[in-house]
Structure formats: C-alpha cells, structure tokens
Amino acid sequence: MQRIKVLVVDDHPLLMQGIEDILALAPDIQLVGHAGSGLDAISQFTLVRPDVTLMDIQMPGMNGIEAMATILVMAPDARVLILTLHRHESQMREAFAAGAAGYLQKSHAATHLLDAVRTVHAGSIYRVVPVAQQAARSLSVAEIEVLKLAALGYSNRRIGESLDIPEETVKSRMKSILAKLSANDRTHAVTLALQRGIIAML
C-alpha cells in the first residue's frame, strides 16, 4: 500500500508532537518531515515533496498562508491543509482564497485529522466548522446589516432610520440575531460577531 506522505508545519513543539502522534496511528499515512516556520516549510516541501502539507497559520516571520501561496506557485497541485488554533470565519475565507485544500481547528484534530488528510489527498475540500459558527453563518444579510450598525452603537431607532425599516423590524431582527448567536444581549452579540469574523472592526 502506498502511504500518504505528510509534512507537518508548526512552531509549537508540543502541538507538533501531538499532531505527529495522531498521524502515527494511521497505517496509510507516513510522516516525511516537519518544519517550524514558513520559510522552513518551503525548504522542506522542496526536499520531501509531500502529498499533503499540514500548515499552521501564526508563525514567526512568514506566516502559513504566505508559505502556502509560495508553495502553490512552485507546485500548483500541492495539497495544503490549514491546521490552526484560530476559528475566525474571515481567516478561513482567506485561507481558501489563497488555495488551501482544507481547514481544520487543532481542537478538532484528535477526531478529524486523519479523515481530513485522506479527504484532501483524494482531491476534495475539507473543513469542519464548530456548531457555533454554523449558527453564525445562518444570519441573513439583513440581520448582518443590523449587527454592523449595532456595532457602531446605533440605537434600534437609528438603525431603522439608516436602513429605512420600522423600528419594530429592527427589534425583530435583533431578537433573531441573539438567538442564532446564543448571545445575552446586543453588546454580547457584537462581541461574538467580531470574534468570529462575521463583521469586521469598523
């Protein structure tokens, strides 16, 4: 059986060891190298030519997305799976836009990493999204508009005037937002939306 060759890129030794321990459980996967920085990742990729590269994002010097972009210029068919601590929706979009074949949070690695590697190697796109983010993405465009104005400190009345809708409609949308985000109040909803990348800092 030809095993899937994997390169692990992470600047945290303990996290890297944990990832490698998970990979060692799979008879169809072979660890062929590891790197602790973006620049080292490019060098190791050239040396070992892995089937799948597991790439952290936040690293000293060149970050993982920049390293991935460089690798994809050298090898357009390279399969890179982003493996990160971060859960921002905006960061996930950036990774896929840059050419990632998958995106997985490290908190899900124990249960999903091997499946992710196999899926990406097979040519498919892989991502596991936490339930909280799935709910967040269910916000409608209209609700996100309300949330953006709430982030500016607008009252319900002012939001209604800005969007040319009745204040009661604003209240209804805000109630829906709170439910979907499991937020305690509008301030909490705005905080969660910023953390998850649903809205950006204004």
C-alpha positions in Angstrom: 0.0 0.0 0.0 1.4 3.4 -1.0 1.1 5.7 2.1 0.1 9.3 2.1 3.2 11.4 2.7 2.6 14.2 5.1 4.7 17.3 6.1 3.8 19.0 9.4 4.5 22.7 9.8 4.0 24.2 13.3 6.2 26.4 15.5 4.9 24.8 18.8 6.9 21.6 19.5 4.3 20.1 21.8 1.5 20.7 19.4 3.6 19.4 16.5 4.3 16.2 18.6 0.6 15.8 19.3 -0.2 16.1 15.6 2.5 13.6 14.7 1.3 11.1 17.4 -2.2 11.2 15.7 -0.7 10.6 12.3 1.3 7.7 13.6 -2.0 5.9 14.4 -2.8 5.5 10.7 -1.1 2.7 8.7 -1.9 4.6 5.4 -0.1 7.8 6.4 3.6 8.5 6.6 5.2 11.5 8.2 8.0 12.6 5.9 9.1 15.8 7.5 8.3 18.7 9.8 9.1 22.4 9.9 8.8 25.2 12.4 8.4 28.3 10.2 7.0 29.4 6.9 10.5 29.6 5.3 11.4 26.2 6.6 8.2 24.8 5.3 9.1 25.9 1.7 12.5 24.3 2.1 11.1 21.0 3.5 8.4 20.9 0.9 11.0 21.1 -1.9 13.1 18.4 -0.2 10.4 15.8 0.6 7.6 16.6 -1.8 4.7 15.6 0.5 1.3 14.6 -0.7 -0.3 16.7 2.0 1.1 19.6 4.0 -0.4 20.4 7.4 0.2 24.1 7.8 -0.2 26.3 10.9 -1.0 30.0 10.2 0.6 32.0 13.0 4.4 31.5 12.8 7.4 33.8 13.2 8.5 35.5 10.0 6.5 34.2 7.1 3.0 33.0 8.1 1.4 29.9 7.0 -0.8 31.4 4.3 2.1 33.2 2.8 4.2 30.0 2.8 1.3 28.1 1.3 1.0 30.7 -1.5 4.7 30.3 -2.3 4.4 26.5 -2.3 1.5 26.6 -4.7 3.4 28.8 -7.1 6.2 26.1 -7.1 3.8 23.2 -7.2 0.2 24.2 -8.2 -1.1 20.7 -7.5 0.2 20.8 -3.9 -2.5 19.9 -1.3 -2.3 22.1 1.9 -4.5 21.6 4.9 -4.6 24.5 7.3 -4.4 23.3 10.9 -4.8 26.2 13.3 -6.0 27.3 16.7 -8.0 30.1 15.2 -11.7 30.0 14.5 -12.3 33.2 12.7 -14.6 32.9 9.6 -12.7 35.6 7.9 -9.4 33.8 8.3 -10.9 30.6 6.9 -12.1 32.5 3.8 -8.6 34.0 3.4 -7.1 30.5 3.6 -9.4 29.0 1.0 -9.0 32.1 -1.3 -5.2 31.6 -1.1 -5.6 28.0 -2.3 -6.0 25.8 0.9 -7.4 22.4 0.3 -8.8 22.2 3.8 -9.2 24.0 7.1 -9.3 22.3 10.5 -9.0 23.7 14.0 -6.5 22.0 16.2 -9.2 21.4 18.8 -10.8 19.0 16.4 -7.6 17.3 15.3 -8.0 14.2 17.6 -11.2 13.2 16.0 -11.0 14.7 12.5 -7.3 15.0 11.4 -6.9 11.6 9.8 -10.1 12.0 7.8 -9.1 15.5 6.8 -5.7 14.2 5.5 -7.4 11.5 3.5 -10.0 13.8 2.1 -7.6 16.4 1.0 -5.3 13.8 -0.5 -8.2 12.4 -2.5 -8.7 15.8 -4.1 -11.7 17.1 -2.1 -12.0 20.2 0.0 -12.2 19.6 3.8 -13.4 21.7 6.6 -15.0 21.2 10.0 -16.9 24.2 11.4 -17.9 24.4 15.0 -21.6 24.4 15.7 -21.4 28.0 17.0 -20.0 29.2 13.7 -22.6 27.2 11.7 -25.3 29.1 13.6 -23.5 32.3 12.9 -23.4 31.7 9.2 -27.2 31.3 9.3 -27.6 35.0 9.9 -29.3 36.6 7.0 -27.9 39.6 5.0 -30.5 41.8 6.6 -29.5 40.7 10.1 -25.8 41.3 9.4 -26.7 44.8 8.3 -28.4 45.4 11.6 -25.5 43.9 13.5 -23.0 46.2 11.7 -24.9 49.3 12.7 -25.3 48.0 16.3 -21.5 47.7 16.4 -21.4 51.4 15.7 -23.5 52.0 18.8 -26.7 52.9 16.9 -30.0 52.6 18.7 -32.8 50.5 17.3 -34.5 53.6 16.1 -31.4 55.0 14.4 -30.7 51.6 12.8 -34.3 51.7 11.4 -33.8 55.1 10.0 -30.5 54.1 8.4 -32.0 51.0 6.8 -35.3 52.6 6.1 -37.2 50.0 8.0 -39.6 50.2 11.0 -38.1 50.1 14.5 -40.2 47.0 15.2 -38.5 45.2 12.3 -35.1 46.1 13.8 -36.2 44.7 17.2 -37.4 41.5 15.5 -34.1 41.1 13.6 -32.1 41.8 16.8 -34.1 39.1 18.6 -33.3 36.6 15.9 -29.6 37.6 16.0 -29.4 37.0 19.7 -31.0 33.6 19.4 -28.7 32.5 16.5 -25.5 33.6 18.2 -26.7 32.5 21.7 -25.9 36.0 22.9 -27.1 37.5 26.1 -27.6 41.0 24.7 -26.7 43.2 21.7 -23.2 44.0 23.1 -22.5 40.3 23.5 -23.8 39.7 20.0 -21.5 42.3 18.6 -18.5 40.9 20.5 -19.2 37.4 19.3 -19.7 38.6 15.7 -16.3 40.4 15.8 -14.6 37.3 17.3 -16.0 35.0 14.6 -15.3 37.3 11.7 -19.0 37.8 10.9 -18.4 41.5 10.9 -15.1 43.4 10.8 -13.7 46.1 13.1 -15.1 49.4 11.9 
